């Protein structure tokens, strides 16, 4: 009887030990998967932050280009206006010179 009890105890210990090893392996796989997902989430966050920074920089460049184009166009229009005024003054002077 003692031998049977000892064998039963040994078998139970072996079964529990084997079950604990399987559970530990499952926990290890789960932890590894969770860590990988966490790293992927961090990479996505970093990528999004970089994209936002790049977008903000590009927006500032676009704004500067628009402002430069506006200033350039206004300068050209001012020059065209002065040219038109100068041509008008010259035309009036010609008319006055022809009358004399």
Secondary structure, DSSP 4 states (H G I P E B T S, - for coil): -HHHHHHHHHHHHHHHHHHHHHHHHHHHHHHHHHHHHHHHHHHHHHHHHHHHHHHHHHHHHHHHHHHHHHHHHHHHHHHHHHHHHHHHHHHHHHHHHHH-
